[in-house]
Amino acid sequence: MRRTLTIIAFPLAVLAVFGLLYAIWLALDLPPEETIIAAARSSLDRYGLVIVFICAYLEALLLIGWYFPGTLVIIFALIVATAEPVRYAETAALGGLGLYCGQVTNFVAGKYGWYRLLLAFGLRAPLERAKRRLEKYGLSAIFTT
């Protein structure tokens, strides 16, 4: 019985989240998806694919990415570009490049003292726990977290 519950728990949780989002959509009387896609298409036509790159870059940055909805912009851009395969490939490539550049920025910042900024935000305890796990479990700690 417990095994069956653990197997069906994830799909039910996903279904519940989608149901909740749909209920919020109806409760707030948000515009239909065609209107949102049209607005996204006009913004992408006006600002070009550079906005996709910038949003992907900001999404990948450690502290900014927690609050910036860059993934939403990338997904919208990909949905808008589905009719044109070349534009879709360009959007995906620039989104991936932006994410990569953001991760490289995180690496460089980490190599030269990113932890000081994290300490300033009061994250000493999580950093100490991560250090203990890394010392105890080695490289497997990186892959399991």
Secondary structure as UniProt FT lines:
FT   HELIX           2..27
FT   TURN            28..29
FT   HELIX           33..47
FT   TURN            48..49
FT   HELIX           50..60
FT   TURN            62..63
FT   HELIX           64..66
FT   HELIX           70..80
FT   HELIX           81..83
FT   HELIX           85..111
FT   TURN            112..113
FT   HELIX           114..120
FT   TURN            121..122
FT   HELIX           124..137
FT   HELIX           139..144
//
